[in-house]
Amino acid sequence: MAKDVLVEIGVEELPARFIDDAEKQLLEKTTTWLKELRISYDSITSYSTPRRLAVLIKKMAESQTTIEEEVKGPAEKIAKDENGEWSKAAVGFTRGQGKTPDDIYTQEINGTSYIFVKKHIEGKAVLELLPEFKDIIVSIQFGKNMRWGEETLRYARPIRWLVALYGNAIIPFEITGVQTGNKTYGHRFLGEEIILNEPSQYETSLAENYVIVSADEREQLILKGIHELETQNGFQIPVDRELLAEVRNLIEYPTVFMGTFEDKFLELPSEVLITSMKEHQRYFPVVSKAGQLMPHFIGVRNGDDHELATVAKGNEKVLRARLSDGEFFFEEDQKQSISFYQEKLNRVVFQEKLGTISAKVKRVTAITESIADLIGLDAMEKKKAIRAAEISKFDLMTNMVNEFTELQGIIGEKYAINFGEDATVAQAIREHYLPKQANGDLPETITGSLVSIADKMDTIVGCISIGLIPTGSQDPYGLRRQATGILRIMENRKWDLTLEAILDVVLSLYQATDMERLSSDKIKNELNEFFKYRATFLLKEVNIAQDVIHAVLHAKIGRFDYTVSKAKILADRRNDETFKPVQEALTRVLNLSEKAKGQDTVSSERFVTDTEKVLFDKYEAVKEDFYVANQNKDAEKALACLGELADPIHKFFENNMVMADDETIRSNRLGLIKSLSILIEDFADLRLVEWKQQF
């Protein structure tokens, strides 16, 4: 008879940012485990709160599915000796499957005969297998782990109880000295100890003890409370999805409440208010129907509505202290100047070997100026970009950013305007930190884009130059994120600028310093590989297969927007049957080009057949159009130009022996192959595309 199964991992409060992923892992690992063990069931539901991760499996079968399995052995010619008897290989194969040579039969696969045996695999009782669930629990990965007591297990937080039930029977296993049982716990302050007699009681029993174990249900309760307050008060509560997810994972029983603060605090920059509410207190800001910030906030209590007004007042007191600090810092900061804060940057170290933040700003300014020249920026825009770079970090020395570090750049923009700077320059101070996440918002202005690239490139080249190369999960300076940001900005801006050109600018800047660093070749190789990994990551994000990625990145990244276009057109063409003759022709040229090394010249006067003359003439005609398309970054046109060579190439190979006995003819034909391969490889190394798998 099928029974329900419940497993709950009771822990000390998990960090909110770990919970969703941990719950997802638990569900996926459980699903995979059941599939591999051939255990059938009706459904699986996962649960999570700050104090628990759980999975409920409905109507699990009592035993594994019994199967008849066909097992393939070695080819028949290996399985039999010269006398036609079963060889040691055949005997060993059958013994390994629990069979004898009498059980062997043969089947032909792709023209080759192989030996097979059939195995009957009897399903085991599920109760025997369920203790292995322990392995799933200990295999869950977290962003950061800890050990406790004398235990060797590394986990996000200590495990305090384990529930494991198969029907009303306890599944026996133990982790870090904690034995499984049928006892769980309600809300830390409002709930009680709970004895579960069967898995189906789980949700109801915990809800009665002020624990909503479904994260989605907690989220809906929060949204319901928010919408009720909107309706009652006639204002709006913009719901930040990340904040909602975090709050949902901080509590077990949500109750929404409203608090207020003094109108005078609305004179502060709105970002200060919002940061104080969202980042520091996990409150939702309130705005009017017109979108203006109002002197209210929405909080979520981890508990019921008892004495909710008192809870609101306590939260108001905490926020008022925060905002009072912000008010003081804002007023004090206005008494100084940008140059005052710039001078203080001389006393703050960015990185021991890379110098102060002031030194970094000087490098960023020089890089910004060089990139502006490379893209042909006009004098006025260039002047703004240089000024933005010069003052890009001044706000780091303000009281406000020292207290509210999340506001770096944002306060810089506000203060720069207050201090009389150009609006574009001020905006670039904020934008040069973008994107803040790999897929975050990009700078909107050219000025912000330039300074963002310059700042990020300085950090990357500087860190790698002194050996601070990201490894595994270790990336303390966020180099991967910053490299991704550079490539995304380049793709978005579509400047006539290659990544390698920017790297050359920054490398030459560092080579002119006397800082201790790795060898120039080592630095360049590390940078090239590092950026190729990030380019690969971004191309995978748009569903480009690995082989196509290798094809377009075989030599360099170049203009990243064009590299992306080439990858997309190749990904499309590889599934087009009509493109196969083109692919075969171009790939054949590239394969033969290895023999054409050193053959740099080709003369039309040395051709002896019509087909080689026709191919050369076509090459001459196509070459200019191809390079124009390349210059215009028109991937479709460039590939179409190469496609025009396909028919002449096929006819050339049908009617000519490239490796002719006559050295002059051979050399000239190899020169033609070399010329063609240079053209093709300028687009991509098509040899690396696994075409045959697509047709």
N, C-alpha and C positions, 0 to 999 in steps of 0.2 A: 504493500500500500504506500502511495506517495505521501511524503511528509514535508512540512516547511522547515527551512533551516535559517537560523539567525546567528550572525557573528557580529559582536560589537567590541570595539577597542576603546576602552575608557582611558583618557589621558588627562594630564594637567593642561590648562588652557593653551591651545595651539595658536600661533600667530595667524591672524585672519588671512594673510596673503598665501598661506600654505594650504588652506582647507580645501578649496575647490579642486586643486590639482590632485591632492591626496585622495579625495573622494572619487575622482575620475579614475585614478590608478587602481583603487580598490575594486571598482566596478569592472574595469577592463581586464584586470588580472584574474578576477573571479570568473568572468565569462570565458576567457581563454582556458583557464584551468579545467572548467567543466567540460569544455569541448574536447580538450586533449584526453581527458579521462573517460570520455563517452558516457557522461552522466546527463540524462535528460531532465528537463524541468519546464515549468510553465512560464515563469517570469523572474526577473531579478530587479530589485529596487535598492538603491544606495541612499544613505542618509549621512548627515554631518552636522555637528555643532562645534563650538570651541572646545568641548570636553569629550567628543566622541566621534568615531567613524564607524559606520555600520553597513551591513548588507543583509537583505532579506531575500531568500530564494524560495519561491512558492512551488509546492508540489514537486519536490525533487524525488526522482526514482529511487527505489530501494537498492538497486544494483546497476552496475555498468551494463551497457548494451553489449551483448555477445555478438561477435563478428566472425565471419569467414574471410581471411585475408590471403591474397595471392602475393607470394614473395618471389621476386626475380633474382636469379643467380647469375653465374658467369655464362659466357657464350658456350654453346655446345662443343665447339672445337677445343675449348680449354677444359670443359667438364669431362671429356673422354680422352683416354690415352691412345697410343698407336694401335692397340689391340681392340679398341672399341669398348673398353671397360671404363667404369666411372673412375675418374682421377681423384687424387687427394683433394683437389680444389672442390670437386663435387661432393665428396664425402664430408669435408669440413663444412661446406655450406649447409647441407642437410642437418648435420649434427647441431649446428648453431641455431637452427630453427626448430629443434626438437623432433626432427624427422629422420627417415632413413632413405638411402638411394632408391628404395622401392616406391617411394612417394613422388619421385621426379617425373615431370612431363615437360615437353618442349613446346615453345611457341616462337613464331618468326616475327621479328620487329625490324622494319626497314631492310629486309633482305638477309638479316642475320638471325640464326636460330639460337635461342637462349633456353636455359633450364629454369623450371619453376617448381615450387611446392605450394600447397594450400595449408594454411594454419587455421585451426579453430581456437579462437581466443575467448575463453569463458569469462563473462563479466563478474567482477568481485562485488561483494556487498559494500554499499556506500559507507556504512558505518565504519568499515575498516580503513577507508580512504580519507574520511573527513579530518582526522587529526593532522593530515598533511597541510591543511589550510594555514597552519602556523607559518609555513614558508611564504605565503602571500603576505601575511601581516608584516613580517620582518623585512620583506623586499620593497616595501613602499619607500620611495625616495622623497626627501624634503630639501628645500633650498638651503637649510642650515640644520645641522644635527648636534646632539649633545649626548654625553654619557652621564650616568648617575650611579652613585654608590660604588659597588665593586663590579658592576655589569660591564660587559664588552659591547653590547648592542648600542649602535649609534642611532638615535631617533630624535625627532623634533622636540618631543617632550616625554617625560617619564610615563610609562604605562602603569595605571593604577588598578584597573580591573579588566577582566575579559569575560564576555558572555559568549557562549558557543552552544547552541541548542539544535538538536535534530529531533523534531517533534518535542516531546517532553524530556528527552534524554540529553544529558550533558555530553558534549564532544570533548574527550579528555586530551588536553595538551597544556603546556606551560611556557611562558616567555618571561625572562628576567625575574624568575621567582614568583610570578603571578600565575595562579592556577585558574583555568576556566571554570565558570559556574553559571548560575542562572540569576545572579544578582546584579542589578544596575542601579543607577542613582538619578534622581530627579534634579531640579534646579538647585544650585549650590546653597541658596538661602531659603527658597520657598518650598522645595520638594523634599521627598523622603527616600529612604532605601526601598527598592522595588524588587520583589521576587517575581520572575516571569515563569509562568507554568507552561507556556507555549509561545512560539515566535509570533503568531498573529496578534498577540496582546501588545506588541512593542510600541507602536505609535500611540495607541489609546492610553496605555499605562503612563507613558512619559508625558503626554499632553495633560493628563490629570495632575501631574506633578510639575507643571509649568516648564515643560521642555517641548518645543516644536522641532522634531528631528528632521523635517523636510526643509532644506534651505530655500527651495522655491516657495513653500508655504509661508515661511517667515518673511520673505521678500514681498509677497502679496499682501500680508498683513501690514507691513510698513507702508506700502503704497496706498492701501486702503485708508490708513490713518492720515497720511499726507493729503489725500484727495478730500477727506472729510473736513480737514482744517481749511483747505482752499475754499470749499463751498461755504463754510460757516463765516469766513472772514473776508471773502471777496478779493484775496490776493493770489499770487502764483508762487509755487515752490518748484523751481527748476531742479529736476532730479538728475544728478550726476551718476551715471551707471556704475562707475568704478567705486564711488563713495557708497552707493547703495549696496553693492556686493560686499564691500568691507564691513559696513555696519551690520548687514545680515549675518556675517561670520563672526561678529564680536559678541553676539547675544544668543540666548536660547529661548527667550520669551519676549517678543517685542511689544512695547507700548509707546506710542508716539505722543509727544507733548510739544507745546510751544513756549518759548521764552522771549523776553524783550531786552533791549538795551537803550541807552540814552540817545536821543537824536543828534547830539553834538558829535558823536563818533562817525556820523555819516559824512563829516567834512574830511575824514581821512580818505586816501585813495581806496577805491572800492576793492582793489586786490588785497589790501591789508586786512580789510574786514573779512573778505571771503576766505583768505588763507587762515586767519585766526579761527574762523568757524569750521571750515572743512578739514584742513590739514591737522590742526592742533586739537580740536574738540570733537570732530566728526559730526558737526551739525550741518543741516541743509539751510542755506540762505533763503531769504524771502524777498520777492520783488513785487512791485505793483503791476497792475494790468499793462501799464506803459513800459514796464521793464526796469523801473528805478528801484534800487536797493532800499529796503525798508528796515526799520529798527526792530526786527524780529528774527528769530531763528527757530528751527525745528530740530528737536533731539529725539533719540529713541532710547527708552529705558530698557534695561534687561530685567524685566519683572512685570508685575501687574500694575493697576492704576491706583493702588493704595497710596494716599498722601502725595498724589502726583504734583499738586501745586507746590509742595515743599521741595520736591525734586527739581522742579523748574526753577525755583528761586536759588537753589544751590548752584545750578548750572549757570544762571545769570550772573552770580557773584564771580564765578571762575572766569567767564568770558569778559566781564567788566574789567577785571584785573589785567587780562591780556590786552584789551583794547586801550586801556590807560597807558600801558607800556608803549604800545604802538603810537599813541598820540604824543607822548613825550619824545620818543625817538624821532618822529617826523619833524617836530618843531625844532629839536636840536640840530638835526641834519641840515635844515634850511639856513642855519647861521654860518655855514662854511661855503666852500666853492669847489668846483671840479678839480682845480689845481691842488687844493689842499688834500683831497683824497688821493689824487695821482701821486703826490709826494710820499704818502704813506705806503704805497705799493712797493717802494724801494726796500721796505723793512719786512716784507712778507715773502717767504720762500715758496716757490711753486713746486720745485723738486730739487733735492740736494745738488745733483749734478747739472741740472738745467737752469739753476739760478732763481732769481726772484720773479714775482709776477710782473714787476716793472720790466725786467729783461724779456720776459715772454711777450709783453705788449709791444715792445720795440720790434721783435721778430715778426709778430703778426702784422704790424703796420707795414714792414718791408715786403712781406709776402703779398699782402693786399695790393700794394702799389704795383708789384710785378704782374700779378694776375690781371689787374685792370689794364695794364699795357698789352698783355697777351690777347685779351678779348677786344681791344680797341675801344675802351670806354672813353667817352668824351671828357674834356678837361673838368667841367663842372661836377659831373658824377664821380669822377676819380677823386676830386678834392673832398667830396662828401664821404666817400668810402675810406679815405685815409684818415679823416677826422674821426669817423666812427671807430676805426681800429685803434686810434690813439687813446680814446677815452672809454673803450669797450669794457674795462674792468674797474672803473673808478668806484662804482657803487658797492663793490665788495668791502670797501673800507667804511661804509656808512653804518650807523647804529642800527638802522632798520634791517639791512640785510644780515648783519651780525646776529640779530634776534630772529628774523624770519628768513632763513637761508633759501627757502623755496622761491623767494621774490627776487633773486639775483637776475639782473637784466630787466625785469619788470619795473623795479624801483629805479634802475638806471635810466630807463626811458622817461619815467615821470619826472625825476630830478633834472635830467638833461633839459627837458622843456622848461622847467622852472628856472633853470640857470641860463636860459636864452639860447640854447643850441637849436640848430635847424631840425624840423620835425622828422625829416628823412634820416638824419644822423641819429636822432633819439630812438626812432623805431628800429634802426639797425642794431643798437645796443641790446634791445630785447631779442631781436630775431637771430642774433649770432649764436645764441644757445640752441637754436632749433636745428634739426628735430631733437626733442628730448628723449624720445624712444625710437626704436628702429623704424617703426611705421608712423611716427608722429607727424604733426604739421610741419611744413617746410616754410622757410622765409618767403614773405610775399614780395619784398623789394630786391632789386639788383644789389643795392648796397649791403643789405643784410645777408644776402647769399654769399657775396664776396668775403665779407669778414668771417662768416660762419665757416667757409671752406678754409680760409687762412688760419683761423684759430685751431680748428680740428686737425689740420695737416701739420701744424707746428707741434701739437701735442703728440701725434702719432710718430712723426719722424724723430722728434726729440727722444721719446721713450724707447723706441726701437734702436736708436743710435747708441744708447747706453745699456742696451741689453734687457730692457723691460718689455719682453715679448709675451703677449698673452699665452697662457698654457691651460688647457682644460677649462675649468670653471674660473680660473684666476685671471681677472682682467680689472685690476683696481682702478685704472685710469679710464675705463670705458672705451678702450681703443676700437673694439669691434663696432660698437654703436656709432662712434664718431666716423669711422670709415664708411659704414653703411650710409650715414647722413651725407657725407661728401658725394658719394656716387648717386644718391637720390637727387641731390641738388643739381648735379651736373646733367642728369637725365632730364630733369624738369626744365632747366634753363636752356638746354640745347646750344650752349656756346660752342664756337669753333675752337675747342680746347681739349687736349687729351690729358688724361690723368698723368701720363708720363712727363708731360711738359711741366705740370705743377710740381711733381716730385723733383724734377731737375732743379727748379727754382729753390725749393726748400733745402734740398741736399747741398746745393752750392752755398747757401746761407750758413748751414751748420759746418761745412768744411772750412769756412773762413774763420771759425772760432777756434780757441785753443782748448776746448773742453775734451776730456778723456772720452773716447768713444770706440766702437767696433771699427774694423777695417771698412773702407768705402764699398768694396765689393760685397762684403757680408751684409752691410746695411741695405744696399740696393736689392740684393737677392731676397732678404727677409721682407722688405717692403713690397716687392713684386708679388711674392707668394701670399703675403697677408691680404693685399687688396684683391688678388684673384679669388681667395676664399670668400671675401665679402661680396664680390661680383657674382660668384657662383650662388651664394645664398639668395641674392636678389633675383637672379634668373630663375632659380627654383621656385621662388614665390609666385612667379607668373607662369608656372607649370612648364618650364623648359626642361627637357630631359638632359641627363648628365652628359651623354655623348655629344649632343649639340652644343652644350656649354663648353666642353673641351675644344670643339671645333672653332668656335668664335673667339676663344680666349687663348688659342694655341701660342700666339706670339706676344700679344700685349692686350691691355684693356682698351686703349685708345680713347675715342670719344664714346663715352658710355651709352649715350642715347642711341648712337648708331649701332653699337654692339648689340644692344637690346633688340633693335629693329632687325638686324641680321639673324639673330637667334630665332625670333618669331617667324620670319619668312622661311627659314630652313625647317623649323618645326612643322610648319604648314605643308611645305613641299614634300617632306619625307613621307607623307600620307597620300601623296598624289601620284597615281600610277603613271600618268603621262610624263612625269618628271624623271622617271627611272632612266631613260636613255641619256638624258643630260647628266645625271649623277654618274652613270657608268663611264661616260666619256671623260668628264672632268677628273674623276677619281683615277682613271687609268693613266692620265697625264701625270698626276701627282705621284703615283706609284713608280713611274718610270723616271721621275725627276731626280731620284736618288743617284741614278747613273749619269745624270747630266751635270753633276757638280764640276765647277771650273769651266763649263762650256758657256761662255758669256757672249759669244758673237754668233750671228746667223746672217748668211748672205743669200739673197734671192737668186743670184747668179749661179749658185752651186746646186740648186734643185734640179733633179733629173726626171721627176714625174709630175703630172698635172695635179694630182691630189695634194702633194706637199706644197705646190705653188698656191693652190686654192686655199689651203689652210693658212698659209702665211699671209696671203692677201686679206683673208677674213680677220685674222688676228690684228693686222694693221688697221683695218676698218673699225673693228670693235674696240680696240684699245682706248682710243680717245673718248668714245662715248662712255666706256666703263669708268674712266677716271673722272669724267664730268659728273656721272651719277654718284661716284664715290665722294667727290667734293661736295655735292649737294646732299649727301647722306641719304640718298634714295636707294634703300636696300633692294626693293622690288625691281627697280630699273637696272641696278648693277648686276643682279643675278640673271635678269633677262638678257643682258649683254653677253654674259658668260654662256648662257644657253644657246646663243646663236653659233657658238663654236662647236656644239655637240656633233652635228651632222658631218662637218668637215673633218673633225677629229676621228670619228668612226671610219670614214672613208680613207683617211690617211693610214690608219692602222691596218685596214683591210688590204691596202695596196702597196705598203712599204715596209721593209725590214729596217727598223731604226738602227739596230746594231749591224749595219752593213759591213762587208769585208773591207771596202774602200774607206780608208781612214778619213778622207776629206768629206765624203758623203755622210759617214757616221757622225763625225763631229758637227756638221752643219745641222743634221736632224736632231741631235741632242741639244744643240743651241736653240732650236725651235721649241723643243719640249721644255727647256729651261725658261724661255720667255713666257710660254703659256702658263707654266706652273707659278711663276711670280705673280701673274695677273690673278690666277685663281686663289692662291694663298693670301693675297691681299684682302680677299673677301672672307675666306675661312678655309681651314684644313679639312676638306670634305672626307678625307680618309678616316677621320675620327668619328664620323656619323655612322651608326649601325643601320644602314639602309635596308639590308636584307631582312631584318626583323620586321620591317614595316610593309613588305610586299607579299 
